[in-house]
Amino acid sequence: MKNIRNFCIIAHIDHGKSTLADRLLEFTNTVSSKDMEAQVLDDMDLEKERGITIKSHAIQMEYKHNGETYILNLIDTPGHVDFSYEVSRSIAACEGALLIVDASQGVQAQTISNLYMALEHDLEIIPVMNKCDMDSAMPEKVEDEIIDLLGCKREEILRCSAKTGDGVPEILDAIIDRIAPPVGDPEAPLQCLVFDSVFNPFRGIIAYFKVVNGTMKSGDRVRFFNTGKEYDADEIGVLKLDMQPTKEISAGNVGYIISGIKTSTEVKVGDTITHVARPCLEAISGFEEAKPMVFAGVYPIEAEDYEDLRASLEKLQLNDAALTFQPESSVALGFGFRCGFLGLLHMEIVQERLDREFDMDVITTVPNVSYNVYTKDGEKVEVHNPAGMPDITMIDRIEEPYIRASVITTSNFIGPIMTLCLGKRGELVKQEYISGDRMEILYDMPLGEIVIDFYDKLKSISKGYASFDWHHNGFRPSNLVKLDILLNGEQVDALSTLTHRDNAESFGRRMCEKLKELLPRQQFDIAIQAAIGAKIIARETVKQVRKDVLAKCYGGDVSRKRKLLEKQKKGKKRMKQIGNVEVPQKAFLAVLKLD
C-alpha cells in the first residue's frame, strides 16, 4: 500500500499530456520499444487522427526507486473544455496530479479550471514545465506565472521536454517523494469507486475502478450499490497496456472487473462496488453527474434503423458517461432521439463515433440549450426542444442558462474579442492582467449564444492565441421567441430554434437566404418563410424549373401561346398541392455556420 501512487496528468489542450505519458511509459519499460508509438494510450482512431484525447486512459507502471519497487497508476486526461467531465472523474480516483504548462504558451484558461478542480479534491500538485527545448520557450516568465498561480517555490517546478525525454526521471522521483500513498484499510468492508466502463462485444461490460477500502478477490460475489444488482467477479486484474488478470486487488490500487454484465444501464460511472457477504454501509460520495449543455435531435436516415441507433447509443453511453438521450419524434424526420452533449466538439465526436464504430448514418438537427419556461399557472417546464414549448399565451416568462466565460489573451486582441462577446449579448464582469501583456477577461453570457460558433470565431480573431473556458452560472429571465421555418406553409420542426427577440429578424432572414441556396429546384415554386407565431418576418422563393412549352409554336396566334402557358400554370399549381419538399442534410448543418 505504501508503495502505490495514483496520479493524473492535467493541462490545457496541446500542452503535451499524452506525449509525457508516452515518455513515462517508455522510461518505466511498461511499453516495449516495438509497441511504442505516439499517443500510445489513445486507443481510438479518432484520437490519433485529430491528435486530441477524448477519453481518460488508466495504466499501471512499475518503477524502482532507492532499491524499492513502486506501483504507479497513471490516468491521462483530455484537455478540451467539452471533456472536462472526464477530468473530474479521473481526479476522483487519484491522490496527486502533474500540472503541465507549455513553456512557450504559459498558463491558459483550461490550466486554471483543471487546477481548481484538482484542488477541490485536495490533490498534491506537482507543477511541470514542458517543451523547454523549444526555441520559443520562455521558462523564467512561465515559472513566474506558475508561482503566481500556485504559490509554490521556484525550485518545486520541474522542467522537462516530453518530446526528447529530458527531465522525465526527475518527474518520476517527484511523484514518489511528493504524492502521498493512498489511504484505506485493506481489512475493512469493500468499497470501490467505478470511474469508467467500456463495452466488449465478447466479454460484456468491463468496469474500471479504484479500491478505496477492503480487498477484492477473483470469484467474489459483489454488489453494485446504486442499482443493487449482484454479480460474480469472473475476472479481476490491473491495467497495463493490455489487461492483466490477478488473483486480488487491495485498497489503494486501480483495476478492472469482468462479470458478464450485458445491460448497459446496470453500470453507472461513479457507482460503488461492495461485497454481498460483507457490504459497506454507504456509497462513496463526491461524484457529480454530468450535466449536458447542448441538445440536438439525432435521427436515422432510414426509419427501420431506429432500434439499431438505440443499441448503438446505449453502447456509446457506456464509454461516454456524459452522453444522455431520450426518444422523440419529428414530423419531418420520423422517430429519433434527443441527445444531450457537453458541447459542440462532443456532439461532433459522438456523430463521428456512431459512423465509425457502429456504421450508423444519422441526421442531426440544430443544436440548442435547455430553457426553463414558467407558465401563468406558476408551473415550471424544462424545454430542450423548441417543439416542446407551451403555447405562447400560456407563458409567463422564459429563463435561459448563463455561463461565466473566462478568456485569456494578449492585449492586442482585446478590442475584437470584446466586440465578439458584446455581439453575443455578453456582460463584462472584470478584466485583469495576469503577467506581461496577457489578460484575463471575464464575461457573463447566455449559453445559447456560444453553443454554435463562438469558439471558432474567437480562435480566428485572436489568430489562435486566445484560450477559452467556462462554467455554468445559473438561469436569468430573457426575451426569447420561437422562430419557425415554413416550406410552402408546412412547418419544418427540425429547423425551429429559440432565439432572442432582437436577433430573430436578422437570423430568420439569413436562414431563408441560406435555404434558398441549398434547396434543389422542383417543378413548382417553393416558398421559404421564417415566422414568429403567426407573423411572417422573412421570405425567399426557390423558382420552379419550367419546360419551354412555346418551343413548338413557330409564329402563329398569340392566343395559342397563352393557352399553352395557362395550361402549364394549372399543372404547376396542381403539382404544388401534391408535391413535398425534401430538406437535404447539409441544410441542417449549414444553419450552424450562419454568419
C-alpha positions as CSV (number, residue, x, y, z in Angstrom):
1,M,0.0,0.0,0.0
2,K,2.7,2.5,0.9
3,N,4.4,1.7,-2.4
4,I,1.4,2.7,-4.5
5,R,1.0,6.2,-6.1
6,N,-2.2,7.2,-8.0
7,F,-1.8,10.3,-10.1
8,C,-3.3,12.0,-13.2
9,I,-1.9,14.5,-15.8
10,I,-3.9,17.7,-16.2
11,A,-3.2,20.6,-18.6
12,H,-4.6,22.8,-21.3
13,I,-5.1,21.5,-24.9
14,D,-1.9,20.6,-26.7
15,H,0.4,21.2,-23.7
16,G,1.9,17.7,-24.1
17,K,-0.1,15.4,-21.7
18,S,-0.2,12.4,-23.9
19,T,3.4,12.8,-25.0
20,L,4.6,13.0,-21.4
21,A,2.5,9.9,-20.6
22,D,4.4,8.1,-23.6
23,R,7.8,9.1,-22.1
24,L,6.8,7.9,-18.6
25,L,5.7,4.5,-20.0
26,E,8.9,4.2,-22.0
27,F,11.1,5.1,-19.1
28,T,9.5,2.6,-16.7
29,N,9.6,-0.1,-19.5
30,T,5.9,-0.6,-19.3
31,V,5.7,-0.5,-23.1
32,S,8.4,-2.3,-25.1
33,S,10.1,-0.3,-27.8
34,K,8.3,-2.3,-30.6
35,D,4.9,-1.3,-29.2
36,M,5.9,2.3,-28.7
37,E,4.1,4.8,-30.9
38,A,3.0,8.4,-30.4
39,Q,-0.1,8.8,-28.2
40,V,0.2,5.2,-27.2
41,L,-2.7,5.4,-24.6
42,D,-5.1,6.9,-27.1
43,D,-6.8,3.8,-28.5
44,M,-9.4,5.4,-30.7
45,D,-8.5,6.1,-34.4
46,L,-10.3,9.4,-34.0
47,E,-7.9,10.4,-31.2
48,K,-4.9,9.6,-33.2
49,E,-6.1,11.4,-36.3
50,R,-7.1,14.6,-34.5
51,G,-4.2,14.4,-32.0
52,I,-6.6,15.0,-29.1
53,T,-7.5,12.9,-26.2
54,I,-11.2,12.2,-25.8
55,K,-11.2,9.5,-23.1
56,S,-9.3,9.3,-19.9
57,H,-6.9,6.3,-20.0
58,A,-5.6,4.4,-17.0
59,I,-2.4,2.4,-17.0
60,Q,-0.2,0.8,-14.3
61,M,3.6,1.2,-14.3
62,E,6.4,-0.2,-12.1
63,Y,9.4,1.9,-11.1
64,K,12.4,1.2,-8.9
65,H,13.4,4.0,-6.6
66,N,16.1,3.7,-3.9
67,G,16.0,-0.1,-4.2
68,E,12.2,-0.4,-3.7
69,T,9.6,-1.2,-6.4
70,Y,6.8,1.3,-6.6
71,I,3.5,0.8,-8.4
72,L,2.4,4.0,-10.3
73,N,-1.2,4.2,-11.6
74,L,-1.4,6.9,-14.2
75,I,-4.6,8.4,-15.7
76,D,-4.1,10.6,-18.8
77,T,-6.9,13.1,-19.2
78,P,-8.3,15.1,-22.1
79,G,-7.6,18.9,-22.3
80,H,-10.6,20.2,-24.2
81,V,-13.3,22.1,-22.3
82,D,-16.0,19.7,-23.7
83,F,-14.4,16.7,-21.9
84,S,-13.7,18.3,-18.6
85,Y,-16.1,15.8,-17.1
86,E,-13.7,13.1,-17.9
87,V,-11.1,15.0,-16.0
88,S,-13.3,15.4,-12.9
89,R,-13.7,11.6,-12.8
90,S,-10.0,10.9,-13.2
91,I,-9.3,13.3,-10.4
92,A,-11.7,11.5,-8.1
93,A,-9.5,8.3,-8.4
94,C,-6.2,10.0,-7.7
95,E,-4.1,11.4,-4.8
96,G,-1.9,13.7,-6.9
97,A,-1.7,15.5,-10.2
98,L,1.0,16.6,-12.6
99,L,0.1,20.1,-13.8
100,I,1.7,20.6,-17.1
101,V,2.3,24.1,-18.6
102,D,3.7,24.7,-22.0
103,A,6.9,26.8,-21.7
104,S,6.1,28.7,-24.9
105,Q,2.4,29.5,-24.2
106,G,2.3,29.8,-20.4
107,V,-0.8,29.4,-18.2
108,Q,-4.0,29.1,-20.2
109,A,-7.7,29.1,-19.3
110,Q,-8.1,25.3,-19.0
111,T,-4.9,25.1,-16.9
112,I,-6.6,27.2,-14.3
113,S,-10.0,25.4,-14.4
114,N,-8.5,21.9,-14.1
115,L,-6.2,23.1,-11.3
116,Y,-9.2,24.3,-9.3
117,M,-10.9,21.0,-9.8
118,A,-7.8,19.2,-8.5
119,L,-7.5,21.5,-5.5
120,E,-11.2,20.8,-4.6
121,H,-10.2,17.1,-4.2
122,D,-7.1,18.0,-2.1
123,L,-4.7,16.6,-4.6
124,E,-1.0,17.2,-4.3
125,I,0.0,19.3,-7.3
126,I,3.4,18.9,-9.0
127,P,4.0,21.7,-11.5
128,V,5.8,20.6,-14.6
129,M,7.0,23.0,-17.3
130,N,7.0,21.1,-20.7
131,K,8.6,21.9,-24.1
132,C,11.7,23.6,-22.6
133,D,13.7,22.5,-25.7
134,M,11.7,24.8,-28.0
135,D,13.2,28.0,-29.4
136,S,10.1,30.0,-28.4
137,A,10.3,28.8,-24.8
138,M,10.1,31.4,-22.0
139,P,11.0,29.4,-18.9
140,E,11.5,32.3,-16.4
141,K,8.4,34.1,-17.5
142,V,6.2,30.9,-17.3
143,E,7.8,30.0,-13.9
144,D,6.6,33.4,-12.6
145,E,3.1,32.7,-13.8
146,I,3.1,29.2,-12.2
147,I,4.3,30.7,-8.9
148,D,1.6,33.4,-9.0
149,L,-1.0,30.7,-9.7
150,L,0.1,28.0,-7.2
151,G,2.0,30.0,-4.6
152,C,4.8,27.3,-4.8
153,K,8.6,27.8,-4.6
154,R,10.6,28.2,-7.8
155,E,12.7,25.0,-7.1
156,E,9.5,22.9,-6.9
157,I,8.8,23.5,-10.6
158,L,10.2,20.7,-12.7
159,R,11.5,21.4,-16.2
160,C,11.2,18.8,-18.9
161,S,10.8,18.1,-22.6
162,A,8.3,15.3,-23.2
163,K,9.5,15.0,-26.8
164,T,13.1,14.3,-26.1
165,G,12.7,12.8,-22.6
166,D,14.8,15.3,-20.7
167,G,13.7,15.7,-17.1
168,V,11.5,12.6,-17.0
169,P,13.4,10.7,-14.3
170,E,13.1,13.8,-12.0
171,I,9.3,13.7,-12.6
172,L,9.1,10.1,-11.5
173,D,11.2,10.8,-8.4
174,A,9.0,13.7,-7.6
175,I,5.8,11.6,-7.9
176,I,7.2,9.1,-5.4
177,D,8.5,11.7,-3.0
178,R,5.7,14.3,-3.1
179,I,2.5,12.4,-3.7
180,A,1.1,10.6,-0.6
181,P,0.3,6.9,-0.8
182,P,-3.5,6.1,-0.9
183,V,-5.2,5.9,2.5
184,G,-7.5,3.0,3.0
185,D,-7.9,-0.2,5.1
186,P,-7.3,-3.5,3.2
187,E,-9.2,-5.3,6.0
188,A,-12.3,-3.0,6.0
189,P,-15.6,-3.8,4.1
190,L,-15.0,-3.5,0.3
191,Q,-15.6,0.0,-1.3
192,C,-14.6,0.5,-4.9
193,L,-15.3,3.7,-7.0
194,V,-16.2,3.0,-10.6
195,F,-14.6,5.7,-12.7
196,D,-15.1,4.3,-16.2
197,S,-16.6,1.4,-18.2
198,V,-16.2,0.0,-21.7
199,F,-18.2,-2.4,-23.8
200,N,-16.5,-5.5,-25.2
201,P,-18.6,-7.5,-27.7
202,F,-17.2,-10.8,-26.4
203,R,-17.0,-10.3,-22.7
204,G,-19.8,-7.8,-21.9
205,I,-19.2,-4.7,-19.9
206,I,-15.8,-4.1,-18.3
207,A,-15.8,-1.6,-15.3
208,Y,-12.7,0.2,-14.2
209,F,-12.5,1.0,-10.5
210,K,-10.3,2.3,-7.7
211,V,-10.3,0.3,-4.5
212,V,-10.8,2.8,-1.6
213,N,-11.2,0.2,1.2
214,G,-11.1,-3.5,1.5
215,T,-9.7,-6.2,-0.9
216,M,-11.4,-7.8,-3.9
217,K,-10.6,-11.4,-4.9
218,S,-11.3,-13.2,-8.1
219,G,-14.6,-15.1,-7.9
220,D,-16.1,-12.9,-5.1
221,R,-19.8,-12.1,-5.1
222,V,-20.1,-8.4,-5.5
223,R,-22.9,-5.8,-5.5
224,F,-23.2,-2.5,-7.4
225,F,-24.6,0.0,-4.8
226,N,-26.8,2.2,-6.9
227,T,-28.5,-0.5,-9.0
228,G,-28.5,-3.2,-6.2
229,K,-27.5,-5.8,-8.8
230,E,-25.3,-8.7,-7.8
231,Y,-22.6,-10.4,-9.9
232,D,-19.6,-12.8,-9.6
233,A,-16.2,-11.3,-10.2
234,D,-15.3,-13.7,-13.0
235,E,-12.0,-11.9,-13.7
236,I,-10.3,-9.0,-12.0
237,G,-6.9,-7.5,-12.9
238,V,-4.8,-4.5,-13.3
239,L,-4.5,-2.2,-16.3
240,K,-1.1,-2.5,-18.1
241,L,-1.0,-1.8,-21.8
242,D,-3.3,-4.8,-22.0
243,M,-5.5,-6.1,-19.2
244,Q,-3.5,-8.3,-16.9
245,P,-5.6,-10.7,-14.7
246,T,-4.7,-11.0,-11.0
247,K,-6.0,-13.0,-8.0
248,E,-6.7,-10.0,-5.8
249,I,-6.7,-6.2,-5.7
250,S,-6.4,-4.4,-2.4
251,A,-7.0,-0.9,-1.1
252,G,-5.4,2.0,-3.0
253,N,-5.0,0.2,-6.3
254,V,-6.7,0.6,-9.6
255,G,-8.1,-2.3,-11.6
256,Y,-10.9,-3.7,-13.8
257,I,-13.7,-6.3,-13.3
258,I,-15.4,-8.5,-15.8
259,S,-18.6,-10.1,-14.5
260,G,-20.6,-10.9,-17.6
261,I,-22.9,-7.8,-17.4
262,K,-24.9,-7.5,-20.6
263,T,-27.2,-4.5,-20.0
264,S,-25.6,-1.1,-20.2
265,T,-27.9,0.6,-17.7
266,E,-26.6,-1.7,-14.9
267,V,-23.2,0.0,-14.7
268,K,-23.1,3.7,-13.7
269,V,-19.9,5.7,-13.6
270,G,-19.5,6.9,-10.0
271,D,-21.2,3.8,-8.5
272,T,-19.7,1.9,-5.6
273,I,-18.9,-1.8,-5.7
274,T,-19.0,-3.8,-2.5
275,H,-19.2,-7.4,-1.2
276,V,-22.5,-9.2,-0.9
277,A,-21.4,-11.1,2.2
278,R,-19.9,-8.1,4.0
279,P,-21.2,-4.9,2.5
280,C,-20.0,-1.4,3.3
281,L,-22.5,0.9,5.0
282,E,-22.6,3.8,2.4
283,A,-21.6,4.6,-1.1
284,I,-18.6,6.8,-1.9
285,S,-19.7,10.4,-2.3
286,G,-18.3,13.4,-4.0
287,F,-19.1,12.4,-7.6
288,E,-21.3,14.7,-9.6
289,E,-23.5,13.7,-12.5
290,A,-22.6,15.1,-15.9
291,K,-24.9,17.9,-16.9
292,P,-25.5,18.1,-20.7
293,M,-25.4,21.7,-22.0
294,V,-26.2,21.3,-25.7
295,F,-29.2,19.3,-27.0
296,A,-29.7,18.1,-30.6
297,G,-32.0,15.6,-32.3
298,V,-30.3,12.5,-33.8
299,Y,-32.4,10.7,-36.4
300,P,-31.6,7.6,-38.5
301,I,-31.7,8.3,-42.3
302,E,-33.8,5.1,-42.8
303,A,-36.7,4.6,-40.4
304,E,-36.0,0.9,-39.9
305,D,-32.6,1.7,-38.4
306,Y,-34.3,3.2,-35.3
307,E,-33.7,0.2,-33.0
308,D,-30.1,-0.2,-34.2
309,L,-29.5,3.5,-33.4
310,R,-30.8,2.9,-29.9
311,A,-28.5,0.0,-29.3
312,S,-25.5,2.0,-30.7
313,L,-26.2,4.9,-28.4
314,E,-26.5,2.6,-25.4
315,K,-23.1,1.1,-26.1
316,L,-21.6,4.6,-26.6
317,Q,-23.1,5.8,-23.4
318,L,-21.1,3.1,-21.5
319,N,-17.9,4.5,-22.8
320,D,-19.0,8.1,-22.6
321,A,-21.0,8.8,-19.4
322,A,-21.7,12.4,-20.3
323,L,-24.0,11.4,-23.2
324,T,-27.7,11.4,-22.4
325,F,-30.6,10.5,-24.8
326,Q,-34.3,10.0,-24.8
327,P,-36.7,9.1,-27.7
328,E,-38.5,11.8,-29.6
329,S,-40.4,12.1,-32.9
330,S,-40.4,14.8,-35.6
331,V,-42.9,15.4,-38.4
332,A,-40.2,15.9,-40.9
333,L,-37.7,13.2,-39.8
334,G,-39.8,10.5,-38.1
335,F,-38.5,8.7,-34.9
336,G,-35.2,9.5,-33.3
337,F,-33.5,10.6,-30.1
338,R,-33.0,13.9,-28.3
339,C,-29.4,13.7,-27.2
340,G,-27.6,15.8,-24.6
341,F,-23.9,16.8,-25.2
342,L,-21.4,18.7,-23.2
343,G,-20.5,20.9,-26.2
344,L,-20.3,21.1,-30.0
345,L,-17.0,19.1,-30.2
346,H,-18.5,16.4,-28.0
347,M,-21.5,16.3,-30.4
348,E,-19.2,16.1,-33.4
349,I,-17.2,13.3,-31.8
350,V,-20.4,11.3,-31.0
351,Q,-21.6,11.7,-34.6
352,E,-18.2,10.5,-35.9
353,R,-18.1,7.5,-33.5
354,L,-21.6,6.4,-34.5
355,D,-20.5,6.4,-38.1
356,R,-17.2,4.6,-37.5
357,E,-17.8,2.2,-34.7
358,F,-21.5,1.3,-35.4
359,D,-21.8,2.2,-39.1
360,M,-24.8,4.5,-38.4
361,D,-25.6,7.3,-40.8
362,V,-27.6,9.9,-38.9
363,I,-29.2,13.4,-39.4
364,T,-28.5,15.8,-36.6
365,T,-30.8,18.8,-36.0
366,V,-29.8,22.3,-35.0
367,P,-28.3,22.2,-31.5
368,N,-29.9,24.2,-28.7
369,V,-29.7,24.5,-24.9
370,S,-32.3,23.8,-22.3
371,Y,-34.6,26.6,-21.1
372,N,-36.8,27.0,-18.0
373,V,-40.3,28.1,-19.1
374,Y,-42.7,29.4,-16.3
375,T,-46.4,29.2,-17.2
376,K,-49.1,31.6,-15.9
377,D,-50.2,28.8,-13.6
378,G,-46.8,29.0,-11.8
379,E,-45.7,25.7,-13.3
380,K,-42.0,25.3,-14.4
381,V,-41.3,23.4,-17.6
382,E,-37.8,22.4,-18.8
383,V,-37.7,22.8,-22.5
384,H,-34.9,21.0,-24.6
385,N,-36.6,21.2,-27.9
386,P,-38.4,24.2,-29.5
387,A,-41.3,21.8,-30.4
388,G,-41.9,21.3,-26.6
389,M,-42.7,25.0,-26.0
390,P,-46.0,25.6,-24.3
391,D,-48.5,27.9,-26.2
392,I,-47.3,31.5,-26.3
393,T,-50.4,32.7,-24.5
394,M,-49.6,30.4,-21.5
395,I,-46.1,31.6,-21.0
396,D,-45.3,34.0,-18.1
397,R,-41.5,34.2,-18.6
398,I,-38.6,32.2,-20.1
399,E,-35.3,31.8,-18.3
400,E,-32.1,30.9,-20.2
401,P,-28.9,29.4,-18.9
402,Y,-25.9,31.8,-18.4
403,I,-22.3,31.0,-18.2
404,R,-19.2,32.7,-16.7
405,A,-16.7,32.8,-19.6
406,S,-13.0,33.3,-19.0
407,V,-10.9,34.4,-22.0
408,I,-7.1,34.6,-21.7
409,T,-5.4,36.6,-24.5
410,T,-2.7,39.1,-25.3
411,S,-3.7,42.8,-25.0
412,N,-3.6,43.5,-28.8
413,F,-6.7,41.3,-29.4
414,I,-8.8,42.8,-26.6
415,G,-10.9,45.0,-28.9
416,P,-12.1,42.4,-31.4
417,I,-12.8,39.9,-28.6
418,M,-14.9,42.4,-26.7
419,T,-16.8,43.2,-29.8
420,L,-17.5,39.5,-30.3
421,C,-18.6,39.0,-26.7
422,L,-20.9,42.0,-26.9
423,G,-22.4,40.8,-30.1
424,K,-23.2,37.5,-28.2
425,R,-25.1,39.6,-25.5
426,G,-22.2,39.2,-23.1
427,E,-21.8,41.4,-20.0
428,L,-18.3,42.3,-18.9
429,V,-17.6,41.3,-15.3
430,K,-13.9,42.2,-15.0
431,Q,-10.6,42.2,-16.8
432,E,-7.2,41.9,-15.2
433,Y,-3.6,41.5,-16.3
434,I,-2.0,38.1,-15.4
435,S,1.5,38.7,-16.5
436,G,3.2,41.0,-19.0
437,D,0.7,41.8,-21.7
438,R,-1.5,38.7,-21.1
439,M,-5.0,39.5,-19.8
440,E,-8.0,37.5,-18.4
441,I,-11.4,38.8,-19.4
442,L,-14.5,37.5,-17.5
443,Y,-17.9,37.7,-19.2
444,D,-21.4,36.6,-18.3
445,M,-23.0,35.3,-21.4
446,P,-26.1,33.2,-22.5
447,L,-25.0,29.6,-23.2
448,G,-27.2,29.5,-26.3
449,E,-25.1,32.2,-27.9
450,I,-21.8,30.4,-27.6
451,V,-23.0,27.0,-28.5
452,I,-22.7,27.2,-32.2
453,D,-19.7,29.1,-33.5
454,F,-18.3,31.2,-30.7
455,Y,-15.1,29.2,-30.1
456,D,-14.3,29.1,-33.9
457,K,-14.7,32.9,-34.1
458,L,-12.6,33.5,-31.0
459,K,-9.8,31.5,-32.4
460,S,-9.8,33.1,-35.8
461,I,-9.9,36.7,-34.5
462,S,-7.1,36.1,-32.0
463,K,-5.0,34.1,-34.5
464,G,-5.3,31.1,-32.3
465,Y,-3.9,32.8,-29.2
466,A,-6.9,33.2,-27.0
467,S,-7.9,30.4,-24.7
468,F,-11.4,29.9,-23.5
469,D,-13.0,28.2,-20.5
470,W,-16.5,28.5,-19.0
471,H,-18.7,27.1,-16.2
472,H,-22.4,27.3,-15.6
473,N,-23.7,30.4,-13.8
474,G,-27.4,29.9,-13.2
475,F,-30.5,31.0,-15.2
476,R,-31.8,34.5,-16.0
477,P,-35.1,35.8,-17.5
478,S,-34.8,36.6,-21.1
479,N,-36.9,37.9,-24.0
480,L,-36.9,34.8,-26.2
481,V,-39.1,33.8,-29.1
482,K,-39.6,30.7,-31.1
483,L,-38.5,31.1,-34.8
484,D,-40.2,28.6,-37.2
485,I,-39.2,27.9,-40.8
486,L,-42.1,27.1,-43.2
487,L,-41.7,25.5,-46.6
488,N,-44.8,26.0,-48.7
489,G,-46.7,26.8,-45.5
490,E,-45.6,23.5,-43.8
491,Q,-43.6,23.9,-40.7
492,V,-40.1,22.1,-40.6
493,D,-39.9,21.3,-36.9
494,A,-36.2,20.2,-37.1
495,L,-35.2,23.8,-38.2
496,S,-37.1,25.6,-35.4
497,T,-34.9,27.5,-33.0
498,L,-35.4,29.6,-29.9
499,T,-33.6,32.9,-30.2
500,H,-33.6,36.4,-28.7
501,R,-36.2,38.8,-30.0
502,D,-33.6,41.4,-31.1
503,N,-31.8,38.8,-33.2
504,A,-34.8,36.9,-34.5
505,E,-35.4,39.0,-37.6
506,S,-31.9,39.0,-39.0
507,F,-31.4,35.3,-38.1
508,G,-34.7,34.4,-39.8
509,R,-33.6,36.4,-42.9
510,R,-30.2,34.7,-43.1
511,M,-31.8,31.3,-42.6
512,C,-34.2,31.8,-45.5
513,E,-31.3,33.1,-47.8
514,K,-29.2,30.1,-46.9
515,L,-32.0,27.6,-47.5
516,K,-32.7,29.2,-50.9
517,E,-29.1,28.3,-51.9
518,L,-29.3,24.8,-50.6
519,L,-32.8,23.5,-51.6
520,P,-32.8,21.9,-55.0
521,R,-35.3,23.4,-57.5
522,Q,-38.5,21.5,-58.1
523,Q,-41.2,21.5,-60.7
524,F,-43.1,24.1,-58.6
525,D,-42.3,27.3,-56.6
526,I,-41.1,26.7,-53.1
527,A,-41.9,29.5,-50.6
528,I,-39.4,29.6,-47.7
529,Q,-40.7,31.7,-44.8
530,A,-39.4,32.5,-41.3
531,A,-42.2,33.1,-38.8
532,I,-42.6,34.1,-35.2
533,G,-46.1,32.7,-34.2
534,A,-48.4,33.8,-37.0
535,K,-46.2,36.7,-38.1
536,I,-44.0,36.1,-41.2
537,I,-40.7,38.0,-40.8
538,A,-38.8,36.9,-43.9
539,R,-39.5,35.2,-47.2
540,E,-37.5,33.8,-50.1
541,T,-38.7,31.8,-53.2
542,V,-36.9,29.0,-55.0
543,K,-38.2,29.4,-58.5
544,Q,-39.6,26.4,-60.4
545,V,-38.0,24.5,-63.2
546,R,-40.0,25.2,-66.3
547,K,-40.2,23.4,-69.6
548,D,-40.3,25.6,-72.6
549,V,-43.9,24.8,-73.8
550,L,-43.7,27.5,-76.6
551,A,-40.8,25.8,-78.4
552,K,-43.1,24.2,-80.9
553,C,-45.1,27.4,-81.8
554,Y,-43.4,29.0,-84.8
555,G,-45.2,32.3,-85.1
556,G,-49.0,31.8,-85.1
557,D,-51.6,33.4,-83.0
558,V,-50.8,34.8,-79.5
559,S,-53.9,33.2,-78.1
560,R,-52.5,29.7,-78.8
561,K,-49.3,30.6,-76.8
562,R,-51.4,32.0,-74.0
563,K,-53.5,28.8,-73.9
564,L,-50.3,26.7,-73.6
565,L,-48.9,28.9,-70.8
566,E,-52.2,28.8,-68.9
567,K,-52.3,25.0,-69.1
568,Q,-48.7,24.9,-67.7
569,K,-49.6,27.2,-64.9
570,K,-52.6,25.0,-63.9
571,G,-50.3,21.9,-63.9
572,K,-47.8,23.7,-61.7
573,K,-50.5,24.7,-59.3
574,R,-51.8,21.1,-59.0
575,M,-48.2,19.9,-58.6
576,K,-47.7,22.3,-55.7
577,Q,-50.6,20.8,-53.9
578,I,-49.3,17.2,-54.0
579,G,-45.5,17.9,-54.1
580,N,-43.4,17.7,-51.0
581,V,-40.0,19.2,-50.3
582,E,-37.1,17.1,-49.2
583,V,-34.7,19.0,-47.0
584,P,-31.1,17.8,-47.6
585,Q,-28.8,17.0,-44.6
586,K,-26.4,19.8,-45.5
587,A,-29.2,22.3,-44.8
588,F,-29.3,21.3,-41.2
589,L,-25.5,21.7,-40.9
590,A,-25.4,25.0,-42.8
591,V,-27.7,26.6,-40.3
592,L,-24.9,26.1,-37.7
593,K,-22.4,28.1,-39.9
594,L,-24.6,31.1,-40.4
595,D,-22.7,34.3,-40.1
